Amino acid sequence: MNGEAIFTEYLLPFTGILIIIALVATVVGFLMSIATDPKSAITVLGTVAGLAILFFIGYSMADSSVTARELNEFGVNEDLSQKIGGILNMTYYLFGISIVAIVIDAVQRIIKSIG
């Protein structure tokens, strides 16, 4: 069995299961936080709205072109290709935001240690 077959037959479905588990845990955690502190729901809803905005920005900037290989082998049409591109773009945006946040935090710590 080659590496690609192992990936498509075992690791890809396992990744899907992990994503579903993470989604369920997130929803349960959100519901528990609403039950314990209803005011915290506003922060969580703001975060979800921010992620949705980042996705729609990424989706609108994504390319919907599909090659013949992608269409035949994977069944990816133009709409699915654009959705995948939107998720990838959102991931890039979040990565950039996290790098900026890390740099800002480091600069603030340096300034506090000096002053």
C-alpha positions, -999 to 999 in steps of 0.1 A, spaced: 0 0 0 15 33 -10 15 66 10 -14 81 -9 -37 51 -3 -29 52 34 -38 89 35 -70 86 16 -82 54 33 -72 59 69 -59 93 78 -85 114 58 -115 98 75 -98 100 109 -93 138 103 -130 141 96 -138 123 128 -115 146 148 -131 177 132 -166 164 142 -154 158 177 -139 193 179 -171 208 166 -193 189 191 -169 199 220 -170 235 209 -208 236 208 -211 219 242 -186 243 256 -205 272 242 -237 260 257 -221 254 290 -206 289 290 -240 304 282 -256 285 311 -230 296 337 -225 332 325 -250 346 299 -230 378 294 -200 357 280 -222 346 251 -219 381 236 -181 376 234 -184 342 219 -210 353 194 -187 382 184 -159 358 178 -181 335 157 -193 366 137 -157 376 132 -148 342 119 -178 343 95 -167 376 82 -132 363 76 -146 333 58 -168 354 35 -139 377 27 -117 347 19 -146 331 -1 -151 362 -22 -114 364 -29 -110 327 -37 -106 313 -72 -132 289 -85 -112 273 -113 -111 235 -115 -88 214 -135 -100 183 -153 -81 160 -129 -97 176 -98 -131 172 -115 -127 136 -125 -107 122 -96 -121 141 -66 -154 154 -79 -146 190 -70 -168 214 -89 -164 252 -91 -185 259 -60 -167 235 -38 -134 248 -51 -143 283 -41 -155 271 -6 -122 253 -1 -103 284 -12 -123 305 12 -114 282 41 -77 283 31 -78 320 28 -94 323 62 -67 301 77 -40 324 62 -57 354 76 -59 338 111 -23 328 109 -13 364 100 -35 378 128 -18 354 153 17 364 142 8 401 146 -7 394 181 25 376 191 47 404 180 25 430 198 25 410 230 63 407 228 68 444 223 44 452 252 63 429 275 96 445 265 82 480 271 68 469 306 101 454 316 120 485 306 96 510 323 
